[in-house]
């Protein structure tokens, strides 16, 4: 909850301090924690930090879910990185992950926003 509050307030420094304190207190993050951190990093336009959070999530044994993919697609889109969103999509498909219509619509919007309509149509046809 505190991490979410700092993320919403646009204060990534405090977010990281809370996360570090959790580690010091042996409080393990869960998928919600990682998703919240991802969302906050993208909101702060800290794409590289968001990618580090995703790596840490995987290192802790968590598998991204549909909500995680929604955050990734939206985050990359809002930071004008549709190609990165597309790479995440391809990885998800190759891994057999099923995405819901909402998640796919975020990716399609990201692609169209950057003029990649043919790729969006290709994905829509899958």
N, CA, C and O atoms as a Tinker XYZ file with bonds, in Angstrom:
   504  protein
     1  N      0.824000   -1.195000    0.000000    73     2
     2  CA     0.000000    0.000000    0.000000    64     1     3
     3  C      0.865000    1.253000    0.000000    63     2     4     5
     4  O      0.578000    2.208000   -0.723000    81     3
     5  N      1.908000    1.255000    0.797000    73     3     6
     6  CA     2.811000    2.406000    0.850000    64     5     7
     7  C      3.537000    2.583000   -0.486000    63     6     8     9
     8  O      3.690000    3.703000   -0.973000    81     7
     9  N      3.979000    1.473000   -1.069000    73     7    10
    10  CA     4.636000    1.535000   -2.376000    64     9    11
    11  C      3.676000    2.110000   -3.405000    63    10    12    13
    12  O      4.057000    2.965000   -4.204000    81    11
    13  N      2.440000    1.648000   -3.390000    73    11    14
    14  CA     1.431000    2.151000   -4.329000    64    13    15
    15  C      1.219000    3.647000   -4.140000    63    14    16    17
    16  O      1.116000    4.389000   -5.117000    81    15
    17  N      1.153000    4.088000   -2.907000    73    15    18
    18  CA     0.957000    5.509000   -2.624000    64    17    19
    19  C      2.090000    6.364000   -3.168000    63    18    20    21
    20  O      1.852000    7.406000   -3.778000    81    19
    21  N      3.320000    5.925000   -2.946000    73    19    22
    22  CA     4.465000    6.677000   -3.462000    64    21    23
    23  C      4.516000    6.641000   -4.990000    63    22    24    25
    24  O      4.894000    7.624000   -5.628000    81    23
    25  N      4.134000    5.506000   -5.569000    73    23    26
    26  CA     4.099000    5.418000   -7.034000    64    25    27
    27  C      3.070000    6.392000   -7.598000    63    26    28    29
    28  O      3.348000    7.116000   -8.554000    81    27
    29  N      1.888000    6.404000   -7.004000    73    27    30
    30  CA     0.829000    7.302000   -7.477000    64    29    31
    31  C      1.213000    8.766000   -7.283000    63    30    32    33
    32  O      0.810000    9.630000   -8.062000    81    31
    33  N      1.989000    9.035000   -6.247000    73    31    34
    34  CA     2.427000   10.408000   -5.981000    64    33    35
    35  C      3.614000   10.800000   -6.863000    63    34    36    37
    36  O      4.074000   11.941000   -6.831000    81    35
    37  N      4.105000    9.831000   -7.654000    73    35    38
    38  CA     5.235000   10.121000   -8.528000    64    37    39
    39  C      6.541000   10.291000   -7.780000    63    38    40    41
    40  O      7.375000   11.119000   -8.146000    81    39
    41  N      6.716000    9.498000   -6.720000    73    39    42
    42  CA     7.915000    9.612000   -5.899000    64    41    43
    43  C      8.694000    8.288000   -5.918000    63    42    44    45
    44  O      8.648000    7.530000   -4.950000    81    43
    45  N      9.409000    8.009000   -7.017000    73    43    46
    46  CA    10.105000    6.729000   -7.118000    64    45    47
    47  C     11.213000    6.539000   -6.084000    63    46    48    49
    48  O     11.503000    5.408000   -5.695000    81    47
    49  N     11.832000    7.622000   -5.636000    73    47    50
    50  CA    12.899000    7.493000   -4.640000    64    49    51
    51  C     12.363000    6.882000   -3.346000    63    50    52    53
    52  O     12.973000    5.978000   -2.774000    81    51
    53  N     11.213000    7.388000   -2.891000    73    51    54
    54  CA    10.594000    6.842000   -1.669000    64    53    55
    55  C     10.146000    5.400000   -1.905000    63    54    56    57
    56  O     10.225000    4.560000   -1.008000    81    55
    57  N      9.678000    5.128000   -3.115000    73    55    58
    58  CA     9.246000    3.773000   -3.459000    64    57    59
    59  C     10.404000    2.800000   -3.275000    63    58    60    61
    60  O     10.242000    1.737000   -2.677000    81    59
    61  N     11.573000    3.170000   -3.794000    73    59    62
    62  CA    12.742000    2.304000   -3.663000    64    61    63
    63  C     13.169000    2.159000   -2.207000    63    62    64    65
    64  O     13.607000    1.085000   -1.795000    81    63
    65  N     13.045000    3.231000   -1.425000    73    63    66
    66  CA    13.412000    3.151000   -0.004000    64    65    67
    67  C     12.509000    2.166000    0.740000    63    66    68    69
    68  O     12.979000    1.392000    1.573000    81    67
    69  N     11.212000    2.201000    0.435000    73    67    70
    70  CA    10.280000    1.257000    1.070000    64    69    71
    71  C     10.639000   -0.165000    0.660000    63    70    72    73
    72  O     10.638000   -1.073000    1.491000    81    71
    73  N     10.944000   -0.357000   -0.607000    73    71    74
    74  CA    11.312000   -1.684000   -1.108000    64    73    75
    75  C     12.589000   -2.168000   -0.414000    63    74    76    77
    76  O     12.676000   -3.333000   -0.027000    81    75
    77  N     13.568000   -1.294000   -0.257000    73    75    78
    78  CA    14.810000   -1.654000    0.441000    64    77    79
    79  C     14.538000   -1.997000    1.902000    63    78    80    81
    80  O     15.135000   -2.927000    2.444000    81    79
    81  N     13.638000   -1.249000    2.539000    73    79    82
    82  CA    13.291000   -1.523000    3.933000    64    81    83
    83  C     12.591000   -2.876000    4.050000    63    82    84    85
    84  O     12.815000   -3.616000    5.008000    81    83
    85  N     11.748000   -3.192000    3.075000    73    83    86
    86  CA    11.098000   -4.505000    3.070000    64    85    87
    87  C     12.153000   -5.605000    3.048000    63    86    88    89
    88  O     12.068000   -6.574000    3.802000    81    87
    89  N     13.143000   -5.448000    2.182000    73    87    90
    90  CA    14.225000   -6.430000    2.101000    64    89    91
    91  C     14.962000   -6.536000    3.426000    63    90    92    93
    92  O     15.238000   -7.637000    3.902000    81    91
    93  N     15.282000   -5.391000    4.024000    73    91    94
    94  CA    16.000000   -5.376000    5.304000    64    93    95
    95  C     15.198000   -6.073000    6.398000    63    94    96    97
    96  O     15.768000   -6.695000    7.294000    81    95
    97  N     13.877000   -5.967000    6.321000    73    95    98
    98  CA    12.994000   -6.593000    7.311000    64    97    99
    99  C     12.575000   -8.009000    6.914000    63    98   100   101
   100  O     11.686000   -8.596000    7.532000    81    99
   101  N     13.220000   -8.553000    5.882000    73    99   102
   102  CA    12.908000   -9.899000    5.380000    64   101   103
   103  C     11.451000  -10.058000    4.969000    63   102   104   105
   104  O     10.855000  -11.118000    5.164000    81   103
   105  N     10.884000   -9.007000    4.404000    73   103   106
   106  CA     9.523000   -9.071000    3.867000    64   105   107
   107  C      9.657000   -9.289000    2.368000    63   106   108   109
   108  O     10.136000   -8.420000    1.639000    81   107
   109  N      9.226000  -10.463000    1.923000    73   107   110
   110  CA     9.366000  -10.807000    0.513000    64   109   111
   111  C      8.278000  -10.147000   -0.324000    63   110   112   113
   112  O      7.113000  -10.117000    0.072000    81   111
   113  N      8.661000   -9.623000   -1.474000    73   111   114
   114  CA     7.660000   -9.038000   -2.367000    64   113   115
   115  C      6.809000  -10.139000   -2.994000    63   114   116   117
   116  O      7.244000  -11.284000   -3.119000    81   115
   117  N      5.598000   -9.774000   -3.383000    73   115   118
   118  CA     4.743000  -10.704000   -4.111000    64   117   119
   119  C      4.460000  -10.117000   -5.492000    63   118   120   121
   120  O      4.999000   -9.068000   -5.846000    81   119
   121  N      3.629000  -10.783000   -6.260000    73   119   122
   122  CA     3.341000  -10.318000   -7.615000    64   121   123
   123  C      2.710000   -8.932000   -7.608000    63   122   124   125
   124  O      2.998000   -8.115000   -8.482000    81   123
   125  N      1.858000   -8.664000   -6.633000    73   123   126
   126  CA     1.225000   -7.343000   -6.532000    64   125   127
   127  C      2.289000   -6.270000   -6.291000    63   126   128   129
   128  O      2.231000   -5.191000   -6.881000    81   127
   129  N      3.249000   -6.566000   -5.430000    73   127   130
   130  CA     4.337000   -5.616000   -5.163000    64   129   131
   131  C      5.087000   -5.290000   -6.448000    63   130   132   133
   132  O      5.332000   -4.125000   -6.762000    81   131
   133  N      5.447000   -6.337000   -7.186000    73   131   134
   134  CA     6.199000   -6.119000   -8.419000    64   133   135
   135  C      5.373000   -5.369000   -9.460000    63   134   136   137
   136  O      5.888000   -4.477000  -10.133000    81   135
   137  N      4.100000   -5.724000   -9.594000    73   135   138
   138  CA     3.245000   -5.016000  -10.552000    64   137   139
   139  C      3.125000   -3.539000  -10.190000    63   138   140   141
   140  O      3.139000   -2.674000  -11.066000    81   139
   141  N      3.008000   -3.259000   -8.908000    73   139   142
   142  CA     2.915000   -1.871000   -8.449000    64   141   143
   143  C      4.201000   -1.114000   -8.756000    63   142   144   145
   144  O      4.166000    0.029000   -9.212000    81   143
   145  N      5.335000   -1.761000   -8.502000    73   143   146
   146  CA     6.624000   -1.139000   -8.817000    64   145   147
   147  C      6.762000   -0.878000  -10.317000    63   146   148   149
   148  O      7.229000    0.184000  -10.729000    81   147
   149  N      6.356000   -1.847000  -11.123000    73   147   150
   150  CA     6.414000   -1.671000  -12.580000    64   149   151
   151  C      5.613000   -0.452000  -13.010000    63   150   152   153
   152  O      6.091000    0.399000  -13.761000    81   151
   153  N      4.398000   -0.393000  -12.521000    73   151   154
   154  CA     3.506000    0.714000  -12.881000    64   153   155
   155  C      4.122000    2.057000  -12.480000    63   154   156   157
   156  O      4.086000    3.020000  -13.245000    81   155
   157  N      4.678000    2.106000  -11.286000    73   155   158
   158  CA     5.280000    3.342000  -10.794000    64   157   159
   159  C      6.499000    3.770000  -11.590000    63   158   160   161
   160  O      6.690000    4.957000  -11.857000    81   159
   161  N      7.322000    2.804000  -11.968000    73   159   162
   162  CA     8.526000    3.141000  -12.738000    64   161   163
   163  C      8.154000    3.664000  -14.125000    63   162   164   165
   164  O      8.745000    4.627000  -14.612000    81   163
   165  N      7.174000    3.025000  -14.751000    73   163   166
   166  CA     6.742000    3.512000  -16.065000    64   165   167
   167  C      6.118000    4.900000  -15.950000    63   166   168   169
   168  O      6.337000    5.761000  -16.802000    81   167
   169  N      5.340000    5.110000  -14.892000    73   167   170
   170  CA     4.709000    6.422000  -14.706000    64   169   171
   171  C      5.769000    7.512000  -14.561000    63   170   172   173
   172  O      5.594000    8.628000  -15.049000    81   171
   173  N      6.860000    7.178000  -13.890000    73   171   174
   174  CA     7.951000    8.136000  -13.685000    64   173   175
   175  C      8.888000    8.197000  -14.899000    63   174   176   177
   176  O      9.911000    8.881000  -14.875000    81   175
   177  N      8.520000    7.472000  -15.953000    73   175   178
   178  CA     9.303000    7.423000  -17.197000    64   177   179
   179  C     10.695000    6.821000  -16.962000    63   178   180   181
   180  O     11.672000    7.190000  -17.614000    81   179
   181  N     10.749000    5.898000  -16.024000    73   179   182
   182  CA    11.995000    5.219000  -15.676000    64   181   183
   183  C     11.957000    3.809000  -16.271000    63   182   184   185
   184  O     11.872000    2.813000  -15.552000    81   183
   185  N     12.024000    3.755000  -17.602000    73   183   186
   186  CA    11.847000    2.498000  -18.330000    64   185   187
   187  C     12.903000    1.468000  -17.937000    63   186   188   189
   188  O     12.580000    0.298000  -17.729000    81   187
   189  N     14.139000    1.887000  -17.836000    73   187   190
   190  CA    15.201000    0.944000  -17.478000    64   189   191
   191  C     14.966000    0.364000  -16.082000    63   190   192   193
   192  O     15.194000   -0.825000  -15.855000    81   191
   193  N     14.515000    1.196000  -15.157000    73   191   194
   194  CA    14.202000    0.703000  -13.809000    64   193   195
   195  C     13.026000   -0.269000  -13.850000    63   194   196   197
   196  O     13.016000   -1.265000  -13.126000    81   195
   197  N     12.043000    0.016000  -14.690000    73   195   198
   198  CA    10.906000   -0.900000  -14.841000    64   197   199
   199  C     11.392000   -2.253000  -15.356000    63   198   200   201
   200  O     10.950000   -3.300000  -14.882000    81   199
   201  N     12.293000   -2.227000  -16.317000    73   199   202
   202  CA    12.833000   -3.479000  -16.847000    64   201   203
   203  C     13.628000   -4.232000  -15.781000    63   202   204   205
   204  O     13.617000   -5.462000  -15.756000    81   203
   205  N     14.310000   -3.509000  -14.910000    73   203   206
   206  CA    15.019000   -4.154000  -13.796000    64   205   207
   207  C     14.039000   -4.786000  -12.814000    63   206   208   209
   208  O     14.301000   -5.862000  -12.277000    81   207
   209  N     12.908000   -4.115000  -12.578000    73   207   210
   210  CA    11.872000   -4.672000  -11.703000    64   209   211
   211  C     11.328000   -5.966000  -12.311000    63   210   212   213
   212  O     11.121000   -6.949000  -11.599000    81   211
   213  N     11.099000   -5.966000  -13.621000    73   211   214
   214  CA    10.606000   -7.172000  -14.297000    64   213   215
   215  C     11.609000   -8.314000  -14.144000    63   214   216   217
   216  O     11.220000   -9.453000  -13.882000    81   215
   217  N     12.880000   -8.016000  -14.305000    73   215   218
   218  CA    13.913000   -9.042000  -14.133000    64   217   219
   219  C     13.910000   -9.561000  -12.699000    63   218   220   221
   220  O     13.996000  -10.767000  -12.466000    81   219
   221  N     13.813000   -8.650000  -11.748000    73   219   222
   222  CA    13.787000   -9.053000  -10.338000    64   221   223
   223  C     12.563000   -9.923000  -10.050000    63   222   224   225
   224  O     12.647000  -10.901000   -9.307000    81   223
   225  N     11.430000   -9.557000  -10.643000    73   223   226
   226  CA    10.209000  -10.348000  -10.476000    64   225   227
   227  C     10.454000  -11.789000  -10.923000    63   226   228   229
   228  O     10.113000  -12.737000  -10.217000    81   227
   229  N     11.038000  -11.932000  -12.083000    73   227   230
   230  CA    11.316000  -13.270000  -12.617000    64   229   231
   231  C     12.346000  -13.991000  -11.760000    63   230   232   233
   232  O     12.231000  -15.194000  -11.527000    81   231
   233  N     13.358000  -13.255000  -11.288000    73   231   234
   234  CA    14.383000  -13.851000  -10.422000    64   233   235
   235  C     13.783000  -14.390000   -9.122000    63   234   236   237
   236  O     14.301000  -15.344000   -8.541000    81   235
   237  N     12.689000  -13.774000   -8.671000    73   235   238
   238  CA    12.001000  -14.233000   -7.459000    64   237   239
   239  C     11.018000  -15.364000   -7.758000    63   238   240   241
   240  O     10.313000  -15.827000   -6.862000    81   239
   241  N     10.970000  -15.808000   -9.011000    73   239   242
   242  CA    10.129000  -16.945000   -9.373000    64   241   243
   243  C      8.707000  -16.601000   -9.767000    63   242   244   245
   244  O      7.872000  -17.495000   -9.903000    81   243
   245  N      8.418000  -15.331000   -9.953000    73   243   246
   246  CA     7.069000  -14.934000  -10.351000    64   245   247
   247  C      6.958000  -14.897000  -11.871000    63   246   248   249
   248  O      7.877000  -14.469000  -12.569000    81   247
   249  N      5.822000  -15.351000  -12.359000    73   247   250
   250  CA     5.539000  -15.347000  -13.789000    64   249   251
   251  C      4.581000  -14.196000  -14.065000    63   250   252   253
   252  O      3.549000  -14.082000  -13.404000    81   251
   253  N      4.904000  -13.343000  -15.027000    73   251   254
   254  CA     3.986000  -12.247000  -15.352000    64   253   255
   255  C      2.601000  -12.784000  -15.724000    63   254   256   257
   256  O      2.481000  -13.762000  -16.461000    81   255
   257  N      1.568000  -12.136000  -15.207000    73   255   258
   258  CA     0.199000  -12.514000  -15.539000    64   257   259
   259  C     -0.386000  -11.489000  -16.514000    63   258   260   261
   260  O      0.315000  -10.580000  -16.957000    81   259
   261  N     -1.670000  -11.639000  -16.845000    73   259   262
   262  CA    -2.313000  -10.721000  -17.799000    64   261   263
   263  C     -2.224000   -9.279000  -17.309000    63   262   264   265
   264  O     -2.043000   -8.361000  -18.109000    81   263
   265  N     -2.352000   -9.078000  -16.002000    73   263   266
   266  CA    -2.266000   -7.719000  -15.461000    64   265   267
   267  C     -0.856000   -7.156000  -15.644000    63   266   268   269
   268  O     -0.685000   -5.986000  -15.985000    81   267
   269  N      0.146000   -7.999000  -15.416000    73   267   270
   270  CA     1.532000   -7.573000  -15.625000    64   269   271
   271  C      1.738000   -7.153000  -17.074000    63   270   272   273
   272  O      2.346000   -6.119000  -17.350000    81   271
   273  N      1.225000   -7.967000  -18.002000    73   271   274
   274  CA     1.372000   -7.625000  -19.416000    64   273   275
   275  C      0.653000   -6.327000  -19.748000    63   274   276   277
   276  O      1.139000   -5.542000  -20.562000    81   275
   277  N     -0.493000   -6.094000  -19.130000    73   275   278
   278  CA    -1.204000   -4.825000  -19.344000    64   277   279
   279  C     -0.335000   -3.649000  -18.909000    63   278   280   281
   280  O     -0.249000   -2.637000  -19.605000    81   279
   281  N      0.304000   -3.793000  -17.756000    73   279   282
   282  CA     1.189000   -2.738000  -17.245000    64   281   283
   283  C      2.360000   -2.523000  -18.201000    63   282   284   285
   284  O      2.712000   -1.386000  -18.516000    81   283
   285  N      2.960000   -3.618000  -18.657000    73   283   286
   286  CA     4.101000   -3.513000  -19.566000    64   285   287
   287  C      3.709000   -2.838000  -20.877000    63   286   288   289
   288  O      4.395000   -1.927000  -21.340000    81   287
   289  N      2.607000   -3.286000  -21.472000    73   287   290
   290  CA     2.180000   -2.704000  -22.746000    64   289   291
   291  C      1.839000   -1.229000  -22.586000    63   290   292   293
   292  O      2.229000   -0.400000  -23.408000    81   291
   293  N      1.113000   -0.908000  -21.531000    73   291   294
   294  CA     0.734000    0.487000  -21.289000    64   293   295
   295  C      1.967000    1.334000  -20.972000    63   294   296   297
   296  O      2.091000    2.462000  -21.449000    81   295
   297  N      2.867000    0.789000  -20.173000    73   295   298
   298  CA     4.080000    1.518000  -19.808000    64   297   299
   299  C      4.973000    1.794000  -21.000000    63   298   300   301
   300  O      5.478000    2.904000  -21.168000    81   299
   301  N      5.163000    0.780000  -21.823000    73   299   302
   302  CA     5.976000    0.995000  -23.020000    64   301   303
   303  C      5.281000    1.962000  -23.976000    63   302   304   305
   304  O      5.929000    2.803000  -24.598000    81   303
   305  N      3.974000    1.837000  -24.086000    73   303   306
   306  CA     3.217000    2.734000  -24.965000    64   305   307
   307  C      3.338000    4.183000  -24.514000    63   306   308   309
   308  O      3.600000    5.069000  -25.327000    81   307
   309  N      3.149000    4.424000  -23.224000    73   307   310
   310  CA     3.195000    5.797000  -22.721000    64   309   311
   311  C      4.606000    6.384000  -22.789000    63   310   312   313
   312  O      4.789000    7.598000  -22.697000    81   311
   313  N      5.596000    5.510000  -22.950000    73   311   314
   314  CA     6.979000    5.967000  -23.102000    64   313   315
   315  C      7.456000    5.831000  -24.550000    63   314   316   317
   316  O      8.654000    5.859000  -24.834000    81   315
   317  N      6.483000    5.682000  -25.459000    73   315   318
   318  CA     6.747000    5.605000  -26.903000    64   317   319
   319  C      7.755000    4.516000  -27.252000    63   318   320   321
   320  O      8.723000    4.749000  -27.976000    81   319
   321  N      7.504000    3.332000  -26.726000    73   319   322
   322  CA     8.385000    2.189000  -26.958000    64   321   323
   323  C      7.559000    0.986000  -27.408000    63   322   324   325
   324  O      7.595000   -0.074000  -26.783000    81   323
   325  N      6.813000    1.165000  -28.502000    73   323   326
   326  CA     5.956000    0.093000  -29.008000    64   325   327
   327  C      6.764000   -1.144000  -29.390000    63   326   328   329
   328  O      6.287000   -2.267000  -29.223000    81   327
   329  N      7.969000   -0.953000  -29.895000    73   327   330
   330  CA     8.806000   -2.105000  -30.264000    64   329   331
   331  C      9.121000   -2.964000  -29.038000    63   330   332   333
   332  O      9.141000   -4.192000  -29.127000    81   331
   333  N      9.364000   -2.329000  -27.913000    73   331   334
   334  CA     9.625000   -3.075000  -26.678000    64   333   335
   335  C      8.375000   -3.838000  -26.256000    63   334   336   337
   336  O      8.461000   -4.988000  -25.824000    81   335
   337  N      7.211000   -3.195000  -26.383000    73   335   338
   338  CA     5.941000   -3.863000  -26.062000    64   337   339
   339  C      5.745000   -5.066000  -26.972000    63   338   340   341
   340  O      5.298000   -6.125000  -26.532000    81   339
   341  N      6.078000   -4.895000  -28.224000    73   339   342
   342  CA     5.956000   -5.985000  -29.188000    64   341   343
   343  C      6.882000   -7.143000  -28.816000    63   342   344   345
   344  O      6.498000   -8.306000  -28.936000    81   343
   345  N      8.084000   -6.833000  -28.371000    73   343   346
   346  CA     9.012000   -7.870000  -27.928000    64   345   347
   347  C      8.474000   -8.651000  -26.740000    63   346   348   349
   348  O      8.623000   -9.872000  -26.675000    81   347
   349  N      7.850000   -7.953000  -25.804000    73   347   350
   350  CA     7.239000   -8.609000  -24.645000    64   349   351
   351  C      6.105000   -9.523000  -25.109000    63   350   352   353
   352  O      5.952000  -10.644000  -24.623000    81   351
   353  N      5.315000   -9.022000  -26.057000    73   351   354
   354  CA     4.208000   -9.817000  -26.605000    64   353   355
   355  C      4.735000  -11.108000  -27.238000    63   354   356   357
   356  O      4.214000  -12.192000  -26.977000    81   355
   357  N      5.762000  -10.983000  -28.062000    73   355   358
   358  CA     6.321000  -12.162000  -28.736000    64   357   359
   359  C      6.847000  -13.172000  -27.719000    63   358   360   361
   360  O      6.656000  -14.377000  -27.882000    81   359
   361  N      7.502000  -12.688000  -26.681000    73   359   362
   362  CA     7.996000  -13.570000  -25.622000    64   361   363
   363  C      6.837000  -14.292000  -24.943000    63   362   364   365
   364  O      6.914000  -15.491000  -24.673000    81   363
   365  N      5.765000  -13.554000  -24.669000    73   363   366
   366  CA     4.591000  -14.144000  -24.022000    64   365   367
   367  C      3.972000  -15.225000  -24.898000    63   366   368   369
   368  O      3.637000  -16.307000  -24.416000    81   367
   369  N      3.822000  -14.931000  -26.173000    73   367   370
   370  CA     3.232000  -15.900000  -27.105000    64   369   371
   371  C      4.113000  -17.142000  -27.195000    63   370   372   373
   372  O      3.615000  -18.267000  -27.153000    81   371
   373  N      5.422000  -16.935000  -27.318000    73   371   374
   374  CA     6.355000  -18.061000  -27.397000    64   373   375
   375  C      6.319000  -18.918000  -26.137000    63   374   376   377
   376  O      6.595000  -20.117000  -26.188000    81   375
   377  N      5.979000  -18.302000  -25.008000    73   375   378
   378  CA     5.910000  -19.021000  -23.731000    64   377   379
   379  C      4.550000  -19.662000  -23.506000    63   378   380   381
   380  O      4.352000  -20.366000  -22.516000    81   379
   381  N      3.609000  -19.424000  -24.418000    73   379   382
   382  CA     2.278000  -20.008000  -24.294000    64   381   383
   383  C      1.343000  -19.250000  -23.372000    63   382   384   385
   384  O      0.311000  -19.784000  -22.967000    81   383
   385  N      1.682000  -18.023000  -23.034000    73   383   386
   386  CA     0.838000  -17.217000  -22.152000    64   385   387
   387  C     -0.396000  -16.754000  -22.917000    63   386   388   389
   388  O     -0.290000  -16.275000  -24.046000    81   387
   389  N     -1.546000  -16.897000  -22.309000    73   387   390
   390  CA    -2.804000  -16.432000  -22.897000    64   389   391
   391  C     -3.115000  -15.048000  -22.351000    63   390   392   393
   392  O     -3.077000  -14.814000  -21.143000    81   391
   393  N     -3.421000  -14.144000  -23.258000    73   391   394
   394  CA    -3.767000  -12.787000  -22.843000    64   393   395
   395  C     -5.233000  -12.513000  -23.137000    63   394   396   397
   396  O     -5.795000  -13.014000  -24.111000    81   395
   397  N     -5.835000  -11.711000  -22.278000    73   395   398
   398  CA    -7.236000  -11.374000  -22.481000    64   397   399
   399  C     -7.372000  -10.233000  -23.490000    63   398   400   401
   400  O     -6.382000   -9.629000  -23.905000    81   399
   401  N     -8.609000   -9.956000  -23.872000    73   399   402
   402  CA    -8.881000   -8.935000  -24.892000    64   401   403
   403  C     -8.395000   -7.558000  -24.447000    63   402   404   405
   404  O     -7.875000   -6.790000  -25.257000    81   403
   405  N     -8.562000   -7.250000  -23.176000    73   403   406
   406  CA    -8.138000   -5.942000  -22.671000    64   405   407
   407  C     -6.630000   -5.756000  -22.830000    63   406   408   409
   408  O     -6.166000   -4.715000  -23.295000    81   407
   409  N     -5.880000   -6.773000  -22.441000    73   407   410
   410  CA    -4.425000   -6.709000  -22.544000    64   409   411
   411  C     -3.996000   -6.536000  -23.995000    63   410   412   413
   412  O     -3.126000   -5.720000  -24.299000    81   411
   413  N     -4.605000   -7.302000  -24.883000    73   411   414
   414  CA    -4.272000   -7.184000  -26.308000    64   413   415
   415  C     -4.636000   -5.809000  -26.846000    63   414   416   417
   416  O     -3.921000   -5.260000  -27.684000    81   415
   417  N     -5.747000   -5.247000  -26.370000    73   415   418
   418  CA    -6.152000   -3.925000  -26.872000    64   417   419
   419  C     -5.131000   -2.853000  -26.490000    63   418   420   421
   420  O     -4.924000   -1.900000  -27.241000    81   419
   421  N     -4.499000   -3.001000  -25.341000    73   419   422
   422  CA    -3.468000   -2.038000  -24.932000    64   421   423
   423  C     -2.279000   -2.121000  -25.886000    63   422   424   425
   424  O     -1.736000   -1.098000  -26.302000    81   423
   425  N     -1.880000   -3.345000  -26.230000    73   423   426
   426  CA    -0.777000   -3.525000  -27.173000    64   425   427
   427  C     -1.143000   -2.956000  -28.541000    63   426   428   429
   428  O     -0.347000   -2.246000  -29.154000    81   427
   429  N     -2.345000   -3.268000  -29.016000    73   427   430
   430  CA    -2.779000   -2.768000  -30.325000    64   429   431
   431  C     -2.784000   -1.246000  -30.352000    63   430   432   433
   432  O     -2.367000   -0.636000  -31.336000    81   431
   433  N     -3.251000   -0.643000  -29.282000    73   431   434
   434  CA    -3.263000    0.818000  -29.185000    64   433   435
   435  C     -1.836000    1.379000  -29.248000    63   434   436   437
   436  O     -1.583000    2.377000  -29.923000    81   435
   437  N     -0.914000    0.727000  -28.541000    73   435   438
   438  CA     0.484000    1.178000  -28.547000    64   437   439
   439  C      1.062000    1.135000  -29.956000    63   438   440   441
   440  O      1.745000    2.063000  -30.387000    81   439
   441  N      0.781000    0.052000  -30.664000    73   439   442
   442  CA     1.303000   -0.086000  -32.024000    64   441   443
   443  C      0.696000    0.952000  -32.962000    63   442   444   445
   444  O      1.409000    1.583000  -33.742000    81   443
   445  N     -0.618000    1.127000  -32.883000    73   443   446
   446  CA    -1.295000    2.092000  -33.760000    64   445   447
   447  C     -0.836000    3.517000  -33.477000    63   446   448   449
   448  O     -0.682000    4.323000  -34.395000    81   447
   449  N     -0.622000    3.817000  -32.213000    73   447   450
   450  CA    -0.177000    5.150000  -31.810000    64   449   451
   451  C      1.156000    5.519000  -32.466000    63   450   452   453
   452  O      1.432000    6.691000  -32.720000    81   451
   453  N      1.973000    4.502000  -32.732000    73   451   454
   454  CA     3.276000    4.743000  -33.348000    64   453   455
   455  C      3.282000    4.402000  -34.839000    63   454   456   457
   456  O      4.340000    4.265000  -35.453000    81   455
   457  N      2.064000    4.265000  -35.417000    73   455   458
   458  CA     1.961000    4.046000  -36.857000    64   457   459
   459  C      2.246000    2.634000  -37.322000    63   458   460   461
   460  O      2.481000    2.417000  -38.511000    81   459
   461  N      2.234000    1.678000  -36.428000    73   459   462
   462  CA     2.523000    0.291000  -36.776000    64   461   463
   463  C      1.211000   -0.486000  -36.945000    63   462   464   465
   464  O      0.998000   -1.522000  -36.315000    81   463
   465  N      0.345000    0.043000  -37.808000    73   463   466
   466  CA    -0.992000   -0.532000  -37.971000    64   465   467
   467  C     -0.963000   -1.914000  -38.609000    63   466   468   469
   468  O     -1.786000   -2.764000  -38.269000    81   467
   469  N     -0.035000   -2.154000  -39.522000    73   467   470
   470  CA     0.036000   -3.476000  -40.151000    64   469   471
   471  C      0.375000   -4.544000  -39.115000    63   470   472   473
   472  O     -0.197000   -5.634000  -39.134000    81   471
   473  N      1.290000   -4.237000  -38.224000    73   471   474
   474  CA     1.654000   -5.190000  -37.166000    64   473   475
   475  C      0.467000   -5.395000  -36.231000    63   474   476   477
   476  O      0.215000   -6.511000  -35.777000    81   475
   477  N     -0.260000   -4.317000  -35.943000    73   475   478
   478  CA    -1.449000   -4.426000  -35.095000    64   477   479
   479  C     -2.484000   -5.338000  -35.747000    63   478   480   481
   480  O     -3.091000   -6.169000  -35.073000    81   479
   481  N     -2.687000   -5.187000  -37.053000    73   479   482
   482  CA    -3.638000   -6.048000  -37.772000    64   481   483
   483  C     -3.184000   -7.500000  -37.738000    63   482   484   485
   484  O     -4.000000   -8.408000  -37.581000    81   483
   485  N     -1.885000   -7.716000  -37.884000    73   483   486
   486  CA    -1.344000   -9.073000  -37.842000    64   485   487
   487  C     -1.635000   -9.725000  -36.490000    63   486   488   489
   488  O     -2.053000  -10.881000  -36.425000    81   487
   489  N     -1.411000   -8.975000  -35.422000    73   487   490
   490  CA    -1.673000   -9.506000  -34.078000    64   489   491
   491  C     -3.158000   -9.751000  -33.881000    63   490   492   493
   492  O     -3.552000  -10.759000  -33.295000    81   491
   493  N     -3.970000   -8.849000  -34.360000    73   491   494
   494  CA    -5.421000   -8.989000  -34.235000    64   493   495
   495  C     -5.907000  -10.253000  -34.936000    63   494   496   497
   496  O     -6.867000  -10.884000  -34.494000    81   495
   497  N     -5.245000  -10.617000  -36.026000    73   495   498
   498  CA    -5.637000  -11.804000  -36.783000    64   497   499
   499  C     -5.217000  -13.118000  -36.166000    63   498   500   501
   500  O     -5.627000  -14.178000  -36.638000    81   499
   501  N     -4.403000  -13.075000  -35.114000    73   499   502
   502  CA    -3.926000  -14.324000  -34.486000    64   501   503
   503  C     -4.995000  -14.976000  -33.678000    63   502   504
   504  O     -4.764000  -16.030000  -33.085000    81   503
